[in-house]
Amino acid sequence: MILQILQFILGVVFFFFIPGYLLTLILFKKEITNFEKIALSIGLSLAINIFIGLLLAFSKIFTSKNLWICIIITSLILLIIFFIEKRNL
C-alpha cells in the first residue's frame, strides 16, 4: 500500500514536473521567479510528454512502458545538456 502511494507520487512528479523543469533551467537561466519556473515546468512537461506520446503513436509503438522509457531518456538528455551548460559558464 505504502509502496503504491510512493510510486504514484513519484510518477506524478516525474511526469508533470521533471522534464519541464530541466528545460526551464536550460532556457531561462536566472531571468524568472520560482513561481514562474514551477508554472513553466508543468506546462513544458505536459507539452514534452504529449509530443513524445504523439511520436510513439505515429510510429505504432505506443505503450505505457515505451512512453516512460522515452520520458526518462528525454529527461536524462536534458539533464546532461544542463550540466554541460552549467560547467561552461
N, C-alpha and C positions, 0 to 999 in steps of 0.2 A: 504494500500500500504506500509506504513512505517512498520507496524507490520509484513507483509510478508517478507520484506527485513531483518528485525531484526531476524525473525525466521530462515531464510536461513543462515545468518551469524553465528548465534549461533549453528545451526545444523552442519554446515561445521566444525566449530572449535571443537565441541564436537565429531564429527565422525572421523576427521582426526588428532586430537591432544591430547585430554584429556586422553584417556586410555593409549596411548603410553608414554605420559609424566609421568604419575603416575608410570608406570612400569619402566621407565628410572630412576626416583628418587629412587625407591626401589633397583634396581640392581646396579646402578653405583655411588651412593652417591655423592662424590665431585671429582671424578677422571677425569672428562671430561669437555670440554669447553661448553659454552652456545650454540654455533653453532652446536656442536656435539649432544647436548641434543635435540635441535629442529629437526635435521635430524633423529635421532633415534626415537624421539617421533612420527613423521609422519610415518616412516616405521613400527614401532611396532604397532601403531594404526591400520594401514591397515592390518597387519598380524592378530591382535586380532579380528578385525571385520570380516575378511574373515573366520577365524576359527569358530567364532560364527555363521556366516551365513551357513557354511557347516554343523555344528552340527544341526542347525534348519532344514536345507533341508533334511538331512538324517533321521531326526525324523518326517518328514512330517508335521511340524507345522510352516513352514516358511511363515511369513507375515511381512510387514514392521513394524507393531506395535510390534510384538514379537521380532524382531531384535532390535528395540530401547529399549525395556524393558530389554533385555539381556545385551546390551551395558551399560545401566545405572547401572544395578546390578553389572556387572563386574567392572565398574569404582568405584562404592561405596566400593566393596570388596578391590580393590587396594588402595583406599584412607584410609580405615581402617588399612590395613597392613602397609602403610606408616606411619601413626600416631603412631601405636604400636612400630614400629622400631625406630622412632624418639624419642619416650618417653623413650625407653630402652637404648639409647645411652647416 
